[in-house]
Amino acid sequence: MSTILITGASRGIGLELARQYAEAGERVFATCRAPAEADDLKSLASGADGRLTVHALDVGDGASIASCAKAVGDTPIDVLINNAGILGGKSQTLESIDFDAWVEAFKVMTIGPFRMVQSFLPNLKAAAAPKVMTVTSQLAASTWPFGGSYAYSSAKAGVNKVMQTLAKDLKAQNITVAMIHPGWVKTDMGGAGADITAQESATGIRSVIAGLTSETSGRFYKWNGEIHPW
Ligand SMILES: NC(=O)c1ccc[n+]([C@@H]2O[C@H](COP(=O)([O-])OP(=O)(O)OC[C@H]3O[C@@H](n4cnc5c(N)ncnc54)[C@H](OP(=O)(O)O)[C@@H]3O)[C@@H](O)[C@H]2O)c1
């Protein structure tokens, strides 16, 4: 049995990852900002024989990350999935942009995943073959030109670079780091007209994570296992 910690597990891709890992018999630390309101997650937890527990964690808040790390204690973590994400403001055009929302996008999607690795490093080091997977986006890639979305795209591009750097810095400690574009997914963020379901995306992400090795650390994948140029 592996131990998986997932951020942003209250809905969308994170919720589905939690469901699939729990069904596969893994130990899941499912984290979210507001456990009291996370009804789908709580119902997953109630049917998982204690293998899935729900923990409060706001990835944009260092104190919240530290308090979650304290709750997890010294449990080895085999897979840390940085999944939590936000759009970073409704309007993101040259003419109309919310700078506070842009800063928030960086806190949640660029700095948050770094802090997660930093705070849970002892847990990762205690695992036999630890892996960190960060859910980013094709909008992170220079090979995917797309107008607007300044806050979202820059935060995702930033976290790709952060993760590539961590892959180098953590190589000697045998911690494998990777990034993934989850597809265009039918969630609150992706909308009903998206290409694939959260089930398809999560199945693909789990399969990529299962295949990660230290030799391939630092790569950016698509949900279907292909390498994403960036
Ligand atoms: N859907 C797509 O087409 C698509 C495409 C490319 C990349 N992605 C990426 O995939 C990941 C998952 O997206 P999704 O489609 O599942 O989105 P979603 O349905 O909107 O869910 C986002 C999740 O992130 C959580 N979250 C937001 N801010 C947080 C914070 N500060 N701390 C902790 N959790 C926070 C939300 O929690 P609350 O319930 O508390 O708000 C929710 O659980 C994101 O990183 C997103 O950028 C999605």
The ligand as an SDF file (V2000), in Angstrom:
LIG
                    3D

 48 52  0  0  0  0  0  0  0  0999 V2000
  -10.0040   21.4280  -15.8540 N   0  0  0  0  0  0  0  0  0  0  0  0
   -9.1180   21.6600  -16.8190 C   0  0  0  0  0  0  0  0  0  0  0  0
   -9.4520   21.6440  -18.0270 O   0  0  0  0  0  0  0  0  0  0  0  0
   -7.6830   21.9160  -16.4820 C   0  0  0  0  0  0  0  0  0  0  0  0
   -6.7800   22.1160  -17.5600 C   0  0  0  0  0  0  0  0  0  0  0  0
   -5.4350   22.3400  -17.2760 C   0  0  0  0  0  0  0  0  0  0  0  0
   -5.0070   22.3230  -15.9520 C   0  0  0  0  0  0  0  0  0  0  0  0
   -5.8930   22.1370  -14.9340 N   0  0  0  0  0  0  0  0  0  0  0  0
   -5.3670   22.1350  -13.5620 C   0  0  0  0  0  0  0  0  0  0  0  0
   -5.8050   20.9680  -12.8980 O   0  0  0  0  0  0  0  0  0  0  0  0
   -5.8880   21.2110  -11.4830 C   0  0  0  0  0  0  0  0  0  0  0  0
   -7.2660   20.7860  -10.9700 C   0  0  0  0  0  0  0  0  0  0  0  0
   -8.2320   21.5740  -11.6550 O   0  0  0  0  0  0  0  0  0  0  0  0
   -9.7750   21.2010  -11.7070 P   0  0  0  0  0  0  0  0  0  0  0  0
  -10.1780   21.2890  -13.1150 O   0  0  0  0  0  0  0  0  0  0  0  0
  -10.0740   19.9920  -10.9220 O   0  0  0  0  0  0  0  0  0  0  0  0
  -10.3700   22.5170  -10.9850 O   0  0  0  0  0  0  0  0  0  0  0  0
  -11.6020   22.7290   -9.9950 P   0  0  0  0  0  0  0  0  0  0  0  0
  -12.6690   21.7600  -10.2700 O   0  0  0  0  0  0  0  0  0  0  0  0
  -11.8800   24.1860  -10.0480 O   0  0  0  0  0  0  0  0  0  0  0  0
  -10.9760   22.3590   -8.5640 O   0  0  0  0  0  0  0  0  0  0  0  0
   -9.9300   23.1190   -8.0510 C   0  0  0  0  0  0  0  0  0  0  0  0
   -9.5400   22.5560   -6.7060 C   0  0  0  0  0  0  0  0  0  0  0  0
   -8.4610   23.3510   -6.1790 O   0  0  0  0  0  0  0  0  0  0  0  0
   -8.8120   23.7280   -4.8750 C   0  0  0  0  0  0  0  0  0  0  0  0
   -8.1720   24.9610   -4.4340 N   0  0  0  0  0  0  0  0  0  0  0  0
   -8.2600   26.1980   -4.9770 C   0  0  0  0  0  0  0  0  0  0  0  0
   -7.5230   27.0690   -4.2680 N   0  0  0  0  0  0  0  0  0  0  0  0
   -6.9520   26.3540   -3.2690 C   0  0  0  0  0  0  0  0  0  0  0  0
   -6.0970   26.6840   -2.1960 C   0  0  0  0  0  0  0  0  0  0  0  0
   -5.6670   27.9320   -1.9830 N   0  0  0  0  0  0  0  0  0  0  0  0
   -5.6970   25.6960   -1.3570 N   0  0  0  0  0  0  0  0  0  0  0  0
   -6.1260   24.4230   -1.5410 C   0  0  0  0  0  0  0  0  0  0  0  0
   -6.9630   24.0530   -2.5160 N   0  0  0  0  0  0  0  0  0  0  0  0
   -7.3730   25.0140   -3.3650 C   0  0  0  0  0  0  0  0  0  0  0  0
  -10.3350   23.8540   -4.8940 C   0  0  0  0  0  0  0  0  0  0  0  0
  -10.8000   23.8400   -3.5680 O   0  0  0  0  0  0  0  0  0  0  0  0
  -12.1460   24.6160   -3.0810 P   0  0  0  0  0  0  0  0  0  0  0  0
  -13.2530   23.6240   -3.2830 O   0  0  0  0  0  0  0  0  0  0  0  0
  -11.8460   24.9270   -1.6600 O   0  0  0  0  0  0  0  0  0  0  0  0
  -12.2870   25.8450   -3.9390 O   0  0  0  0  0  0  0  0  0  0  0  0
  -10.6850   22.6140   -5.6960 C   0  0  0  0  0  0  0  0  0  0  0  0
  -10.6250   21.4700   -4.8850 O   0  0  0  0  0  0  0  0  0  0  0  0
   -5.6060   22.6980  -11.2940 C   0  0  0  0  0  0  0  0  0  0  0  0
   -4.2560   22.8890  -10.9210 O   0  0  0  0  0  0  0  0  0  0  0  0
   -5.8630   23.2810  -12.6890 C   0  0  0  0  0  0  0  0  0  0  0  0
   -5.1380   24.4630  -12.9020 O   0  0  0  0  0  0  0  0  0  0  0  0
   -7.2150   21.9410  -15.1710 C   0  0  0  0  0  0  0  0  0  0  0  0
  1  2  1  0
  2  3  2  0
  2  4  1  0
  4  5  1  0
  4 48  2  0
  5  6  2  0
  6  7  1  0
  7  8  2  0
  8  9  1  0
  8 48  1  0
  9 10  1  0
  9 46  1  0
 10 11  1  0
 11 12  1  0
 11 44  1  0
 12 13  1  0
 13 14  1  0
 14 15  2  0
 14 16  1  0
 14 17  1  0
 17 18  1  0
 18 19  2  0
 18 20  1  0
 18 21  1  0
 21 22  1  0
 22 23  1  0
 23 24  1  0
 23 42  1  0
 24 25  1  0
 25 26  1  0
 25 36  1  0
 26 27  1  0
 26 35  1  0
 27 28  2  0
 28 29  1  0
 29 30  1  0
 29 35  2  0
 30 31  1  0
 30 32  2  0
 32 33  1  0
 33 34  2  0
 34 35  1  0
 36 37  1  0
 36 42  1  0
 37 38  1  0
 38 39  2  0
 38 40  1  0
 38 41  1  0
 42 43  1  0
 44 45  1  0
 44 46  1  0
 46 47  1  0
M  CHG  2   8   1  16  -1
M  END
$$$$
